[in-house]
Amino acid sequence: MAFRRVRHSRSLSGARRAPAETASTSTTTGIAHTFPWICVRNVAGTPRLRNTIGHPRLDFGDSAIHGRPRLRAAQGSVASACRGGRTAPRIRPRLTYVCSTPPHSSLVPVLTTPPNDRPGEEQLTADPAPRTASVPSPSTPPGTPPLPPPPAEITYAGEFGVNPLGGASFRALCARLPRVLLRIGRMSWRVDRRAVLLLLGCQLVTGVAAAVLLTATARALRSVLGAGAIADRLDQALPALVVVGVAAGLTRTAVALSGYAERLLTPGLTTGTDTALVEAVCRVEAAAYAVDGFADRQEAAEMGVIRAQVMVADAQRFLSALVRMVTAAGALAVLNPLVVPLLLLAVLPAGAGAVLTARVDYEVHYANIADRNVRGMMRWWATNTKYGDEVRANGMTGYLLYWFRSLSERCDRRTLAAAPRTLRIALASSLVAGVFLVASWAALAWLAMTGRIALALAATAVVAVQTTLGALSQLVLNGAALFHTGLYLGDMGSFLDDAAARAPRRGSATVSAPVDEIRLDEVVYRYPGKDRPAVDGVSLTLRRGEILAIVGVNGSGKSTLTRLLTGVFLPDEGRVTWNGTDLADVDPASVWSCTGLVPQIFAQWPLRVRENVTLGQPRTSHDGPVWDAVDAVGMREAVEDLPAGLDTLLARELFGGAELSGGQWQRLACSRALYRRPPLLILDEPTSQMDPRGEHRVFERIRSIAGDRITIVVTHRLENTRIADHIVVMEHGRITEQGRYDDLVHAGGTFGELLALSLDR
């Protein structure tokens, strides 16, 4: 499609003048998009397409497409877009898509633009005769296919798009460490209190033993270096040497017990954090999955689970180093207070460098979150055996590997770009630390040479200095590790808090079988970030014993309507009631105990056949009801042919596992809905992968059990709607037709048109 840039202007009376045509513009990309809200400006002589709000942004080589979802001022939405400076947006948009393509790729955009009422602004319009716009490379022979476009680069703006450490001072960064220790302590206390007490007791013993060790060493050295015969001096030093041995033994024992306590705590902490994260995601309102950035924040929270595996060890080593440093510094302070501040000055620069390096590492981690998330999804899809045929037969292997490499290299580039910063930090901190360390040794030598401390005390001071330096180094290293842990635990805690805020906040009322009536009253539902409702003003009544069929073209709101009927979504406007009770006032668990759903995209659980039918909710201790559900969909022969029957693991990737065909998996999905015997049964395209025999059997079963429940069938196979007592046709989220099959066929509406098209082969 070629484009003309036109400039609209107004006369003093406000009338629009005729557009003045400017030069034709071509842009480059490898994908097609539809943007109903794009205008043009030139930047450095290159075409740039952008929304007047300027978000999201897609960069294609030298060209960039900028856009932003339409902002609305309705309740529960963002404010209207800024118009000529009169109205400011209340909420910053969150997503920016940036795609950089190779220089020889071509753009085939599909753009539609509404009239622009603002004078003097350039606007992109399509020629009446659309043509493909491309910019061939001079070095590329005609007919050469373009290079594939690279993966989109996704960044975020708004509440969760800002690095939480971006404006934090060094003092604020260091102040996080006590909070991290307290948080780890609280988490550990909930797992195993005795292990926490053992760990703290071991740290106390280690500190006392270190102080005793230094004191006894000083006494032993005083005796050994004193006057008299060697045998007499050794006899005098023997008690102190025994104390040194006992203190060293206690230290070793305490270290071993600390490791034991750490091993008691780590599995529980790892499992607890992982379970908390999974539970939080499972318990949010389903609408949260459509919120921008939710999945990427979950990816960031996963790092908290990973750090949980080492956070007790980091905390234990940090506390141990802190105790040893304090005791050694105390011993030095007794000998001569001048040495202590010099030693602290020698190590503090290293600590500052470690904290600043951790900050840089976290910035890289934060920038890579979205790419890691996409890369993980791409890895799963590319390597999953279920999609191996599609990947190979369509020649997708090279492109998927290209995507994976591109995302990995993008993450690596960010990491490598940060390397010079970390090098500068390390060099500067090491230089300053070295100067003060030399000063510390010089001060100690001066004290000994001038006789201000005895030779024995100087020797003890050497041991204390070495102990202090080692403890300080460990304190810095483990403090940096704790700092990292605190950052990732913060991400996890923030996500868990956000997920908790998105958990269902409904009433405590309950519903139970039988469900005699479900009513929708002027129901409206919008997905987050969308202006147009997916369901718009729907009113409908369903009664027990009826079969309702819902039909319509793709995207007409059928599946969204079923989510509203089951209480998975709550309407933005209107009410959904079961037996007269508003679902907003009902505990969702009681609703979902009365529903059975076969979705379009159903799960293929890596469980045994039995668990795939019962989903862990067996009604009896024997398999009779399971076989009844299997028989209802005609799967008995297929199940009996499996290596272990109902005990066969349905996961070919696992040892001893087996695999089903697509149609068999769909039958199994139907069998688990039938097994529940729910008062509300919803089947969304339940037979799309079945052969005619399987399809006939399933619909016969649906008809036979419909008398004591409400049954809803969503289908594009309009012949299957003959079993329905009532049919509704949806378009753009609204019910446009409803009635019985024979009435709708001859009504001359959408149903009749779709039926005729389905039969026109």
Legacy VTK file of the C-alpha trace (Angstrom):
# vtk DataFile Version 3.0
C-alpha trace
ASCII
DATASET POLYDATA
POINTS 761 float
0.000 0.000 0.000
1.378 3.408 -0.889
0.644 6.457 1.213
0.146 10.129 0.703
0.947 12.608 3.387
-1.622 15.359 3.441
-1.825 18.480 5.553
-5.196 19.661 6.763
-5.680 23.279 7.647
-8.648 25.430 8.476
-9.776 28.821 7.365
-10.658 31.444 9.913
-14.240 30.259 9.757
-13.175 26.774 10.754
-13.956 25.144 7.411
-11.541 22.478 6.299
-9.527 23.272 3.215
-8.771 20.722 0.559
-5.797 18.553 1.445
-2.557 19.425 -0.254
-0.737 16.373 -1.513
2.885 15.989 -0.555
5.542 13.535 -1.609
4.687 9.854 -1.531
6.218 8.070 1.384
7.308 4.462 1.777
8.332 2.756 4.960
9.954 -0.551 5.704
9.010 -3.505 7.882
8.337 -7.206 7.640
4.839 -7.366 9.138
1.413 -5.934 8.444
-0.501 -3.972 11.047
-3.666 -1.949 11.215
-3.430 1.356 13.049
-6.600 3.493 12.973
-4.949 6.394 14.775
-1.627 7.211 13.137
-0.231 10.484 11.854
3.165 11.367 10.354
6.092 13.567 11.127
9.595 13.677 9.675
12.654 13.126 11.831
16.036 13.733 10.213
14.545 13.228 6.796
13.113 9.776 7.530
9.407 8.973 7.621
8.031 8.470 11.077
4.514 7.315 11.711
3.253 8.100 15.164
0.152 8.569 17.200
-0.293 12.058 18.566
0.001 10.493 22.002
3.204 8.749 20.954
2.832 5.251 22.407
3.488 2.350 21.762
6.424 2.710 19.439
7.561 0.317 16.758
10.903 1.027 15.118
11.659 -0.574 11.766
15.189 0.298 10.748
15.180 3.976 9.792
11.404 4.215 10.205
9.348 4.163 13.343
5.665 3.655 13.960
4.415 5.310 17.085
1.023 4.741 18.522
-0.876 4.493 21.736
-4.145 2.790 22.557
-6.997 5.251 22.618
-7.379 6.681 26.061
-10.813 7.119 27.489
-12.192 9.032 30.446
-14.822 6.460 31.362
-14.902 4.990 34.834
-12.181 2.399 35.322
-10.157 3.629 32.367
-7.413 6.099 31.755
-8.147 9.724 31.064
-8.688 11.088 27.633
-5.692 11.899 25.503
-4.061 15.257 25.605
-5.704 17.494 23.019
-3.730 20.583 22.238
-2.537 20.827 25.818
-6.048 21.099 27.214
-6.293 17.710 28.894
-3.453 15.724 30.409
-3.544 11.941 30.616
-3.995 10.676 34.157
-2.160 7.417 33.705
0.974 6.869 31.691
0.668 4.084 29.169
2.740 1.055 29.938
3.950 -0.555 26.737
6.440 0.414 24.101
7.128 -1.974 21.241
10.394 -1.381 19.451
11.330 -3.531 16.450
14.548 -2.997 14.524
14.690 -4.722 11.167
17.503 -5.514 8.788
18.101 -2.772 6.219
16.699 -4.772 3.297
13.314 -5.753 4.725
10.100 -4.397 3.209
7.034 -2.813 4.765
3.488 -3.752 3.856
1.427 -1.792 6.381
-2.344 -1.737 6.325
-3.288 1.632 7.757
-6.629 3.326 8.123
-6.828 6.842 9.486
-9.874 8.766 10.683
-10.176 12.415 9.669
-7.971 14.696 11.677
-9.779 17.717 13.002
-6.693 19.528 14.210
-5.379 22.174 11.830
-1.825 22.158 10.635
-1.036 18.526 11.510
0.238 16.062 8.967
-1.786 12.925 8.547
-1.256 9.613 6.807
-3.932 8.543 4.346
-4.112 5.629 1.940
-4.266 5.989 -1.809
-7.598 4.958 -3.355
-5.731 2.255 -5.277
-3.679 0.364 -2.676
-0.253 -0.807 -3.739
2.544 -2.599 -1.969
5.234 -0.222 -0.786
8.751 -1.562 -0.515
12.261 -0.236 -0.631
14.501 -2.774 -2.381
18.169 -2.691 -1.596
20.428 -1.695 -4.494
22.635 -4.691 -3.738
19.794 -7.197 -3.516
18.746 -8.853 -6.795
15.072 -8.444 -7.720
12.927 -11.282 -6.469
15.142 -12.004 -3.461
12.929 -12.565 -0.408
13.423 -10.060 2.401
15.234 -10.975 5.566
12.939 -11.944 8.437
12.075 -9.178 10.892
13.720 -9.429 14.303
11.799 -9.934 17.530
9.969 -6.945 18.948
11.707 -5.143 21.773
9.224 -4.589 24.564
9.802 -1.990 27.241
7.440 -0.531 29.785
6.353 2.833 31.045
4.092 3.696 33.927
3.919 2.384 37.474
5.862 -0.831 36.908
8.083 0.380 34.085
10.526 2.314 36.268
13.549 0.650 37.819
12.897 0.923 41.578
16.609 1.625 42.133
16.856 4.272 39.453
16.934 7.234 41.839
18.036 5.509 45.026
21.029 6.963 46.874
23.947 4.865 48.094
22.776 5.339 51.668
19.306 4.133 50.744
20.784 1.111 49.010
22.813 0.143 52.097
19.781 0.701 54.326
18.029 -2.132 52.501
20.326 -4.781 54.016
18.791 -4.813 57.531
15.327 -5.050 55.988
16.468 -7.956 53.821
17.865 -9.776 56.861
14.638 -9.230 58.780
12.598 -10.469 55.837
14.707 -13.614 55.488
14.447 -14.120 59.237
10.651 -13.877 59.204
10.380 -16.235 56.243
12.748 -18.723 57.896
10.909 -18.484 61.227
7.702 -19.600 59.534
9.487 -22.610 58.045
11.432 -23.989 61.055
11.830 -22.046 64.293
14.251 -24.512 65.862
16.562 -24.317 62.850
16.541 -20.507 63.067
17.382 -20.623 66.787
20.157 -23.125 66.097
21.556 -20.889 63.370
21.529 -17.799 65.600
23.061 -19.745 68.481
25.879 -20.923 66.244
26.614 -17.342 65.197
26.774 -16.302 68.852
29.140 -19.172 69.673
31.301 -18.286 66.682
31.610 -14.678 67.826
32.462 -15.553 71.421
34.954 -18.187 70.265
36.635 -15.671 67.959
37.065 -13.189 70.813
38.416 -15.887 73.123
40.719 -17.106 70.373
42.315 -13.691 69.904
42.686 -13.104 73.646
44.234 -16.520 74.219
46.526 -16.036 71.240
47.805 -12.784 72.728
48.521 -14.512 76.063
50.262 -17.426 74.371
52.438 -15.094 72.301
53.319 -13.049 75.374
54.555 -16.200 77.074
56.369 -17.590 74.043
58.121 -14.302 73.269
58.969 -13.559 76.904
62.225 -14.135 78.770
63.374 -17.479 80.152
64.014 -21.004 78.956
62.056 -22.294 76.015
60.541 -25.132 78.054
59.395 -22.726 80.747
57.904 -20.357 78.202
56.009 -23.215 76.526
54.721 -24.387 79.907
53.454 -20.882 80.591
51.803 -20.711 77.151
50.211 -24.173 77.401
46.943 -23.126 79.139
46.423 -20.369 76.592
47.168 -22.797 73.758
44.588 -25.229 75.167
42.034 -22.414 75.190
42.968 -21.627 71.578
42.370 -25.264 70.625
39.014 -25.412 72.410
37.900 -22.137 70.823
38.927 -23.368 67.376
37.051 -26.630 67.946
33.924 -24.773 69.044
34.179 -22.599 65.946
34.391 -25.648 63.679
31.452 -27.292 65.432
29.366 -24.134 65.174
30.131 -23.863 61.455
29.047 -27.484 60.911
25.817 -26.968 62.849
25.161 -23.750 60.922
25.408 -25.692 57.677
22.980 -28.263 59.083
20.476 -25.564 60.047
20.855 -23.992 56.616
20.009 -27.315 54.957
16.931 -27.636 57.150
15.666 -24.213 56.116
16.505 -23.996 52.405
14.096 -26.649 51.006
11.171 -25.233 52.940
11.961 -21.671 51.896
12.346 -22.607 48.232
9.153 -24.640 48.197
7.294 -21.994 50.165
8.233 -19.121 47.869
7.592 -21.162 44.731
4.224 -22.348 46.037
3.258 -18.824 47.076
4.027 -17.563 43.575
2.095 -20.342 41.828
-0.847 -19.968 44.199
-0.925 -16.207 43.706
-1.084 -16.580 39.921
-3.749 -19.283 40.138
-5.958 -17.263 42.468
-6.052 -13.890 40.721
-9.123 -12.834 38.827
-8.844 -14.156 35.271
-8.997 -10.577 33.977
-5.536 -9.967 35.485
-3.936 -12.084 32.760
-4.925 -9.443 30.212
-3.296 -6.594 32.161
-0.214 -5.157 30.458
3.007 -6.342 32.063
1.441 -8.953 34.366
3.318 -11.858 32.760
6.630 -9.996 32.757
6.276 -9.052 36.411
5.653 -12.722 37.087
8.876 -13.512 35.214
10.730 -11.004 37.402
9.210 -12.562 40.516
10.566 -15.968 39.483
14.050 -14.662 40.315
12.925 -14.384 43.926
12.252 -18.128 43.941
15.708 -18.791 42.509
17.373 -16.570 45.117
15.438 -18.346 47.882
17.697 -21.351 47.297
20.767 -19.426 48.485
19.429 -16.623 50.649
19.821 -18.512 53.960
23.422 -19.351 53.086
24.077 -15.723 52.160
22.485 -14.485 55.386
24.382 -17.030 57.491
27.738 -16.130 55.949
26.986 -12.422 56.259
26.138 -12.718 59.960
29.159 -14.933 60.585
31.472 -12.424 58.912
29.827 -9.570 60.817
30.349 -11.304 64.166
33.985 -12.158 63.395
34.644 -8.619 62.213
33.146 -7.074 65.343
35.111 -9.340 67.686
38.386 -8.857 65.810
37.861 -5.104 65.607
37.119 -5.079 69.330
40.397 -6.839 70.022
42.241 -4.325 67.850
40.523 -1.447 69.614
41.857 -2.765 72.922
45.368 -2.912 71.474
45.242 0.483 69.741
42.108 2.283 68.522
43.975 3.949 65.649
44.140 0.755 63.573
40.365 0.152 63.516
39.246 3.189 61.459
42.096 2.607 59.007
40.950 -0.978 58.456
37.357 0.134 58.028
38.439 2.709 55.478
40.353 -0.028 53.670
37.265 -2.195 53.257
34.421 0.316 52.936
35.374 1.256 49.343
35.127 -2.413 48.396
31.701 -2.548 50.027
30.583 0.546 48.160
31.853 -0.952 44.920
29.981 -4.197 45.566
26.709 -2.356 46.215
27.097 -0.194 43.115
27.961 -3.262 41.021
24.849 -4.991 42.339
22.840 -1.964 41.292
24.235 -2.155 37.745
23.538 -5.901 37.592
19.959 -5.311 38.665
19.507 -2.616 36.029
20.587 -5.129 33.378
18.293 -7.747 34.870
15.385 -5.298 34.859
16.021 -4.320 31.238
16.141 -7.982 30.165
12.911 -9.100 31.855
10.655 -8.817 28.805
13.170 -10.423 26.437
13.767 -13.290 28.852
10.032 -13.825 29.112
9.579 -13.931 25.318
12.673 -16.104 24.923
11.346 -18.567 27.474
8.023 -18.810 25.656
9.789 -19.194 22.309
12.002 -21.922 23.734
8.969 -23.812 25.025
7.064 -23.610 21.760
10.097 -24.467 19.633
11.163 -27.506 21.670
7.767 -28.912 22.694
7.301 -32.255 20.987
3.596 -31.593 20.427
4.463 -28.912 17.877
7.480 -30.603 16.331
5.580 -31.621 13.185
4.375 -28.077 12.536
7.821 -26.606 13.141
9.547 -29.021 10.788
6.953 -29.356 8.032
6.598 -25.582 7.735
10.341 -24.983 7.680
10.171 -22.871 10.840
13.273 -24.245 12.553
15.653 -21.646 11.153
13.371 -18.725 11.927
12.646 -19.890 15.482
16.355 -20.358 16.122
16.927 -16.887 14.670
14.385 -15.468 17.118
15.947 -17.315 20.028
19.455 -16.201 19.091
18.299 -12.619 18.525
16.666 -12.413 21.932
19.685 -14.022 23.594
22.100 -11.681 21.817
19.983 -8.678 22.789
20.216 -9.702 26.445
23.947 -10.302 26.030
24.430 -6.859 24.478
22.865 -5.200 27.487
25.034 -7.281 29.806
28.209 -6.501 27.862
27.319 -2.814 27.669
27.285 -2.722 31.469
30.705 -4.402 31.790
32.750 -1.156 31.442
30.710 0.437 34.229
31.379 -2.454 36.586
35.076 -2.371 35.638
35.325 1.332 36.467
33.579 0.745 39.789
35.905 -2.159 40.646
39.079 -0.261 39.720
38.105 2.853 41.660
37.070 0.947 44.792
40.191 -1.259 44.689
42.483 1.756 44.317
40.988 3.574 47.294
40.923 0.387 49.375
44.571 -0.334 48.569
45.681 3.089 49.759
43.982 2.677 53.132
45.200 -0.916 53.507
48.811 0.198 53.050
48.150 2.924 55.598
46.828 0.313 58.069
49.938 -1.861 57.816
52.166 1.209 58.034
50.383 2.346 61.194
50.793 -1.086 62.774
54.510 -1.179 61.887
54.998 2.334 63.290
53.335 1.361 66.581
55.617 -1.659 66.951
58.810 0.179 65.942
58.191 3.086 68.296
57.478 0.755 71.201
53.924 1.937 71.698
52.811 -1.712 71.738
54.757 -4.789 72.773
56.041 -7.246 70.192
53.616 -9.922 71.397
50.714 -7.525 71.085
51.941 -6.520 67.640
51.946 -10.172 66.607
48.421 -10.529 67.974
47.464 -7.396 66.115
48.729 -8.985 62.905
46.415 -11.956 63.496
43.543 -9.606 64.360
44.168 -7.520 61.256
44.144 -10.608 59.050
40.969 -11.846 60.736
39.319 -8.460 60.375
40.296 -8.125 56.741
39.020 -11.615 55.941
35.786 -10.981 57.816
35.323 -7.626 56.133
35.901 -9.149 52.709
33.341 -11.867 53.423
31.005 -9.230 54.802
31.267 -7.262 51.567
30.829 -10.281 49.289
27.906 -11.752 51.200
26.419 -8.318 51.762
26.398 -7.802 47.999
24.774 -11.219 47.567
22.158 -10.271 50.160
21.634 -6.994 48.369
20.945 -8.898 45.142
18.618 -11.218 47.027
16.764 -8.263 48.502
16.168 -6.782 45.066
14.694 -9.979 43.676
12.704 -10.691 46.822
11.363 -7.170 46.461
10.200 -7.971 42.939
8.565 -11.138 44.188
6.952 -9.395 47.132
5.662 -6.608 44.909
4.170 -9.130 42.502
2.594 -11.144 45.315
1.059 -7.965 46.736
-0.249 -7.020 43.305
-1.621 -10.526 42.775
-3.279 -10.441 46.194
-4.910 -7.141 45.261
-6.211 -8.804 42.097
-7.608 -11.832 43.921
-11.400 -12.187 43.865
-13.128 -9.750 46.199
-16.619 -11.133 46.135
-19.278 -11.948 48.651
-19.592 -15.014 50.850
-22.954 -16.226 49.563
-23.126 -19.677 48.005
-25.059 -21.366 45.241
-25.854 -25.035 44.975
-27.553 -27.468 42.655
-30.013 -27.425 41.100
-29.454 -24.189 39.182
-32.915 -23.425 37.837
-32.231 -20.090 36.165
-29.303 -17.960 35.036
-30.062 -14.406 34.002
-27.959 -11.694 32.379
-29.250 -8.129 32.659
-27.656 -5.574 30.303
-24.212 -7.076 30.812
-21.162 -5.166 29.533
-17.568 -6.375 29.727
-14.352 -4.783 28.447
-10.958 -6.399 28.512
-8.311 -4.289 30.278
-6.939 -1.597 28.010
-9.682 -1.992 25.406
-12.180 0.671 24.422
-14.721 -1.521 22.650
-16.685 -3.912 24.876
-16.267 -7.614 24.161
-19.830 -8.092 25.436
-22.110 -5.086 25.078
-25.536 -4.840 26.672
-26.462 -8.532 26.601
-29.658 -9.654 28.323
-30.470 -13.349 28.358
-32.310 -15.906 30.463
-31.322 -19.583 30.666
-33.465 -22.233 32.350
-32.781 -25.741 33.554
-33.521 -28.394 30.957
-32.737 -26.110 28.005
-29.914 -26.330 25.492
-28.683 -22.932 24.342
-26.490 -22.587 21.248
-24.310 -19.498 20.813
-23.044 -18.782 17.293
-21.265 -15.939 15.566
-18.142 -15.049 13.670
-14.715 -15.040 15.285
-14.319 -12.280 17.860
-18.034 -11.720 18.292
-17.888 -12.285 22.078
-19.059 -15.887 22.388
-16.274 -17.176 24.633
-16.326 -13.997 26.723
-20.036 -14.523 27.289
-19.394 -18.039 28.610
-16.777 -16.650 31.018
-19.369 -14.225 32.334
-21.938 -16.989 32.712
-19.516 -19.083 34.784
-18.318 -16.183 36.931
-14.768 -16.359 35.584
-15.267 -12.704 34.630
-17.501 -10.237 36.447
-19.289 -7.689 34.257
-18.255 -4.047 34.224
-21.919 -3.122 33.972
-25.100 -5.084 34.516
-25.621 -8.274 36.515
-25.262 -12.022 36.149
-27.494 -13.925 38.575
-27.865 -17.594 39.441
-31.220 -18.420 40.975
-31.619 -14.695 41.620
-28.245 -14.254 43.397
-25.751 -11.845 41.862
-22.444 -13.611 41.159
-20.615 -10.541 42.484
-21.936 -11.519 45.928
-21.116 -15.226 45.658
-18.007 -17.142 46.668
-16.562 -18.145 43.269
-15.582 -21.603 44.548
-19.250 -22.466 45.079
-20.039 -21.311 41.531
-17.245 -23.315 39.949
-18.260 -26.447 41.831
-21.450 -26.288 39.757
-19.853 -25.773 36.333
-18.324 -28.024 33.716
-16.432 -26.384 30.859
-14.887 -27.714 27.660
-12.963 -24.705 26.271
-11.750 -24.230 22.718
-8.145 -24.600 23.852
-8.148 -27.361 26.438
-5.316 -28.624 28.612
-3.519 -31.869 27.854
-2.470 -32.671 31.396
0.647 -34.847 31.885
-1.323 -37.061 34.276
-2.758 -40.555 34.164
-5.943 -41.106 32.209
-7.906 -41.384 35.439
-6.711 -38.000 36.731
-7.333 -36.440 33.323
-10.987 -37.399 33.769
-11.435 -36.665 37.476
-8.909 -33.802 37.752
-8.215 -34.862 41.326
-11.903 -34.708 42.303
-12.995 -38.354 42.391
-16.610 -38.964 43.356
-16.063 -42.566 44.472
-13.194 -44.872 45.417
-13.802 -47.108 42.388
-13.509 -46.430 38.660
-17.138 -46.984 37.675
-17.998 -43.287 37.157
-14.706 -42.785 35.315
-15.513 -45.533 32.826
-19.039 -44.116 32.440
-17.568 -40.756 31.432
-15.112 -42.475 29.080
-17.937 -44.511 27.512
-20.043 -41.383 27.059
-17.533 -40.014 24.549
-16.653 -43.340 22.920
-13.143 -43.608 24.384
-13.258 -47.031 26.095
-11.540 -48.915 23.284
-8.801 -46.288 22.981
-8.183 -46.292 26.745
-8.117 -50.077 26.961
-5.525 -50.147 24.166
-3.164 -47.968 26.222
-0.316 -49.813 27.998
-1.797 -49.438 31.499
-5.396 -48.474 30.786
-6.622 -45.786 33.172
-3.198 -45.775 34.854
-1.359 -44.791 31.667
0.569 -41.553 31.948
-0.446 -39.246 29.093
2.931 -37.657 28.455
5.056 -39.147 25.713
8.031 -37.101 26.924
8.119 -39.043 30.211
9.284 -42.630 30.620
6.383 -45.033 30.192
4.070 -42.302 28.926
1.748 -42.468 25.928
0.188 -39.916 23.596
-3.341 -39.431 22.263
-4.467 -37.969 18.963
-6.032 -34.516 18.848
-9.549 -35.916 18.585
-8.945 -38.339 21.457
-7.677 -35.520 23.651
-10.828 -33.554 22.866
-13.003 -36.533 23.770
-11.135 -36.798 27.052
-11.782 -33.092 27.708
-15.493 -33.715 27.130
-15.416 -36.756 29.399
-14.082 -34.763 32.366
-16.838 -32.159 31.955
-19.444 -34.930 31.830
-17.848 -36.689 34.813
-18.573 -33.664 36.998
-22.327 -33.877 36.247
-22.512 -30.096 36.576
-25.723 -28.042 36.797
-24.185 -25.769 34.122
-22.426 -27.500 31.220
-20.628 -25.321 28.662
-19.046 -26.788 25.544
-17.062 -24.345 23.403
-16.386 -25.994 20.020
-16.402 -29.402 21.754
-16.036 -31.540 18.614
-13.825 -29.459 16.325
-11.133 -32.183 16.188
-13.392 -35.249 16.236
-14.393 -37.592 13.469
-18.125 -37.765 12.586
-18.714 -40.816 14.776
-17.180 -39.184 17.820
-19.022 -35.938 17.153
-22.359 -37.722 16.804
-21.798 -39.665 20.002
-20.919 -36.574 22.026
-23.957 -34.608 20.859
-26.240 -37.566 21.490
-24.880 -37.719 25.020
-25.374 -33.980 25.484
-28.998 -34.298 24.401
-29.621 -37.278 26.687
-28.397 -35.538 29.865
-29.762 -32.059 29.150
-32.977 -32.499 31.120
-31.552 -31.766 34.569
-29.052 -29.044 33.761
-28.462 -25.882 31.744
-26.428 -26.720 28.643
-24.634 -24.207 26.429
-23.003 -25.145 23.121
-20.735 -22.671 21.332
-20.036 -23.771 17.781
-19.270 -22.697 14.230
-20.785 -25.906 12.860
-24.290 -24.582 12.567
-25.793 -27.968 11.738
-24.985 -28.986 15.315
-27.288 -26.269 16.647
-30.300 -28.394 15.670
-30.137 -29.957 19.133
-30.612 -26.545 20.786
-33.897 -25.321 22.201
-32.764 -21.750 21.674
-30.064 -20.138 19.521
-28.497 -16.701 19.917
-26.375 -15.035 17.246
-23.691 -12.596 18.408
-22.059 -9.788 16.467
-19.670 -7.226 17.963
-20.545 -8.334 21.481
-24.302 -7.999 21.008
-27.097 -10.492 20.436
-28.459 -9.661 16.995
-30.701 -12.682 16.426
-32.248 -15.379 18.552
-34.800 -18.111 18.129
-35.127 -21.751 17.101
-33.134 -23.338 14.311
-35.931 -23.503 11.734
-36.966 -19.913 12.404
-33.451 -18.501 12.048
-32.705 -20.458 8.876
-35.522 -18.692 7.035
-35.216 -15.302 8.749
-32.754 -13.965 6.194
-30.270 -12.828 8.821
-26.716 -13.605 9.820
-27.525 -17.160 10.906
-28.975 -18.038 7.530
-26.010 -16.420 5.775
-23.449 -18.324 7.846
-25.316 -21.580 7.362
-25.434 -21.070 3.596
-21.712 -20.326 3.534
-20.953 -23.453 5.544
-22.893 -25.560 3.029
-21.376 -23.863 -0.037
-18.608 -26.318 -0.866
LINES 1 762
761 0 1 2 3 4 5 6 7 8 9 10 11 12 13 14 15 16 17 18 19 20 21 22 23 24 25 26 27 28 29 30 31 32 33 34 35 36 37 38 39 40 41 42 43 44 45 46 47 48 49 50 51 52 53 54 55 56 57 58 59 60 61 62 63 64 65 66 67 68 69 70 71 72 73 74 75 76 77 78 79 80 81 82 83 84 85 86 87 88 89 90 91 92 93 94 95 96 97 98 99 100 101 102 103 104 105 106 107 108 109 110 111 112 113 114 115 116 117 118 119 120 121 122 123 124 125 126 127 128 129 130 131 132 133 134 135 136 137 138 139 140 141 142 143 144 145 146 147 148 149 150 151 152 153 154 155 156 157 158 159 160 161 162 163 164 165 166 167 168 169 170 171 172 173 174 175 176 177 178 179 180 181 182 183 184 185 186 187 188 189 190 191 192 193 194 195 196 197 198 199 200 201 202 203 204 205 206 207 208 209 210 211 212 213 214 215 216 217 218 219 220 221 222 223 224 225 226 227 228 229 230 231 232 233 234 235 236 237 238 239 240 241 242 243 244 245 246 247 248 249 250 251 252 253 254 255 256 257 258 259 260 261 262 263 264 265 266 267 268 269 270 271 272 273 274 275 276 277 278 279 280 281 282 283 284 285 286 287 288 289 290 291 292 293 294 295 296 297 298 299 300 301 302 303 304 305 306 307 308 309 310 311 312 313 314 315 316 317 318 319 320 321 322 323 324 325 326 327 328 329 330 331 332 333 334 335 336 337 338 339 340 341 342 343 344 345 346 347 348 349 350 351 352 353 354 355 356 357 358 359 360 361 362 363 364 365 366 367 368 369 370 371 372 373 374 375 376 377 378 379 380 381 382 383 384 385 386 387 388 389 390 391 392 393 394 395 396 397 398 399 400 401 402 403 404 405 406 407 408 409 410 411 412 413 414 415 416 417 418 419 420 421 422 423 424 425 426 427 428 429 430 431 432 433 434 435 436 437 438 439 440 441 442 443 444 445 446 447 448 449 450 451 452 453 454 455 456 457 458 459 460 461 462 463 464 465 466 467 468 469 470 471 472 473 474 475 476 477 478 479 480 481 482 483 484 485 486 487 488 489 490 491 492 493 494 495 496 497 498 499 500 501 502 503 504 505 506 507 508 509 510 511 512 513 514 515 516 517 518 519 520 521 522 523 524 525 526 527 528 529 530 531 532 533 534 535 536 537 538 539 540 541 542 543 544 545 546 547 548 549 550 551 552 553 554 555 556 557 558 559 560 561 562 563 564 565 566 567 568 569 570 571 572 573 574 575 576 577 578 579 580 581 582 583 584 585 586 587 588 589 590 591 592 593 594 595 596 597 598 599 600 601 602 603 604 605 606 607 608 609 610 611 612 613 614 615 616 617 618 619 620 621 622 623 624 625 626 627 628 629 630 631 632 633 634 635 636 637 638 639 640 641 642 643 644 645 646 647 648 649 650 651 652 653 654 655 656 657 658 659 660 661 662 663 664 665 666 667 668 669 670 671 672 673 674 675 676 677 678 679 680 681 682 683 684 685 686 687 688 689 690 691 692 693 694 695 696 697 698 699 700 701 702 703 704 705 706 707 708 709 710 711 712 713 714 715 716 717 718 719 720 721 722 723 724 725 726 727 728 729 730 731 732 733 734 735 736 737 738 739 740 741 742 743 744 745 746 747 748 749 750 751 752 753 754 755 756 757 758 759 760
